[in-house]
Amino acid sequence: MHDSKTASIEKPLPSRRSSSMTTIHFYALVHLWRIAPLLLGYCVSAHAFSAHVQCEARSSVNRVTVLELYTSEGCNSCPPADRWLSSLPARGLTSDRLIPLAFHVDYWDQLGWPDRMAKEQFSMRQRTQSQRNGNSFVYTPQLLLNGNEYRIDTHIEQTISKLNRLPAAADLFVRQHLSSAELELEIDARLEHEYADPVQIFIAVTEDGLESSIKAGENQGKLLHHDFVVRELVRAIRGDASGDVHWRSVTMLDADWKRADLSLVVFVQNQRNGDILQALKTPLCASK
């Protein structure tokens, strides 16, 4: 039995080119077939027009914090961290203050139980974050608060309140167009100040209320519950110096995920130090 799983970082990831722009611009039209079920839930504003439903959401004027959990169903010390993450909204840490993201990593999959939510992409993100923080290994469960190592303590409400008092460093706007067959997603972003460091925008699809009955490995015989699970992550949307980010995606609807439990998370991250400049979470647009 192991209390945690560690893995070394075998080689450094390639460095990125720096940029000194006030804002960034990127436009893309892509078919993200796996993200499909994503935009089908509650929305900030909804308008019916012909056979479509439109929903919109805008980020707040204050900074919203992102808390990342790197976890696995094969790790016997991970379920307590999963439960702690699920408990945060009941403590007043709702998505207008704190956005939890549970990344299931794949380096446990060869040790007795393959985690159906795990992806190599998420393991690589953890390695990137660890390397940025000067570490040569990764482990589970690991928490990162705004890109920095975080240990569970009894003062998280005070910590988040302090971060929330910071002014937003980016403005985010999300629009969803939903028809019976496909979803169109548009994201506009603008930085509030000039940054010498490069920044990236990430888009995540998350799902709540997942359960797994574990048949092997360190958690054999347990029924595990998961919330805030990242199902898909669109990574590293970067841009040139023209001013704005405008990102657009069209996707077919996929029935694999529970649509009522899906949300969309957009966050802007400083690529050099991992700081989250702003984040926004909105449930997916509900079909009529």
HELIX and SHEET records of a PDB file:
HELIX    1   1 TRP A   33  LEU A   38  5                                   6    
HELIX    2   2 CYS A   78  SER A   87  1                                  10    
HELIX    3   3 PRO A   89  ARG A   91  5                                   3    
HELIX    4   4 ASP A  109  LEU A  111  5                                   3    
HELIX    5   5 GLU A  120  ARG A  132  1                                  13    
HELIX    6   6 ILE A  156  ASN A  164  1                                   9    
HELIX    7   7 ARG A  259  ASP A  261  5                                   3    
SHEET    1   A 2 LYS A   5  SER A   8  0                                        
SHEET    2   A 2 PHE A 137  THR A 140 -1                                        
SHEET    1   B 6 LEU A  29  HIS A  31  0                                        
SHEET    2   B 6 VAL A 245  MET A 252  1                                        
SHEET    3   B 6 GLU A 182  LEU A 191 -1                                        
SHEET    4   B 6 ALA A 170  LEU A 178 -1                                        
SHEET    5   B 6 HIS A  52  ARG A  58 -1                                        
SHEET    6   B 6 SER A  45  PHE A  49 -1                                        
SHEET    1   C 4 LEU A  98  HIS A 104  0                                        
SHEET    2   C 4 THR A  65  THR A  71  1                                        
SHEET    3   C 4 GLN A 142  LEU A 145 -1                                        
SHEET    4   C 4 ASN A 148  TYR A 150 -1                                        
SHEET    1   D 4 VAL A 229  ILE A 237  0                                        
SHEET    2   D 4 VAL A 199  GLU A 207 -1                                        
SHEET    3   D 4 LEU A 262  ASN A 270 -1                                        
SHEET    4   D 4 ILE A 276  PRO A 283 -1                                        
SHEET    1   E 2 LEU A 210  SER A 213  0                                        
SHEET    2   E 2 LEU A 223  HIS A 226 -1                                        
END                                                                             
